Every structure is written in C-alpha cells, then in structure tokens.
Amino acid sequence: MHCRPNMVGPIVHPTQCCYTHTHGKTFVPHIHPQHTTNINHQHFAHVHYYPQTQSNVSQATHQHFVSPGPGPYTGSGFGGY
C-alpha cells in the first residue's frame, strides 16, 4: 500500500521588498544675460587766450597864427620871417 505523504499548509514569509534604483541626469540651462556698455568720456578744456599788442602814438599839434604887425624877423626871406 502506498501512503500519501503528510501535507502541511504552506508557510508564507513576509514579502521582501527589493529596490532597483535608476538614475538619469537632466541638465537645466540657466541663462544670465549680461550687457556691457563701454562709455568713452572726452573732456574739452577750453582755454581762452587774450593776446595783447601795444602800439605807441605820438601826437603833434600845430596852430598857425596870423600876426597883425611885423614879425620878429623883418629881414628878407620867405614870408617875411
């Protein structure tokens, strides 16, 4: 006679959690605009000159008188002088 083996109920163990990690790399561009303005400063120094010239003036005045009588030079000569 063959005997059936004894069977017991299964023993169920707690589920073992296994993790598989995958890593990906994502690049996020950050743009920081810059603008450079080159400013050239030019200073104009206005220098004023006052050149001075000089001149000399010599004035002479003349007056002519008509004498009513004979002059101091009564001899012969041009105009009686």
C-alpha positions, 0 to 999 in steps of 0.5 A: 500500500502506498501512503500519501505523504503528510501535507502541511499548509504552506508557510508564507514569509513576509514579502521582501521588498527589493529596490532597483534604483535608476538614475538619469541626469537632466541638465537645466540651462540657466541663462544670465544675460549680461550687457556691457556698455563701454562709455568713452568720456572726452573732456574739452578744456577750453582755454581762452587766450587774450593776446595783447599788442601795444602800439605807441602814438605820438601826437603833434599839434600845430596852430598857425597864427596870423600876426597883425604887425611885423614879425620878429624877423623883418629881414628878407626871406620867405614870408617875411620871417 
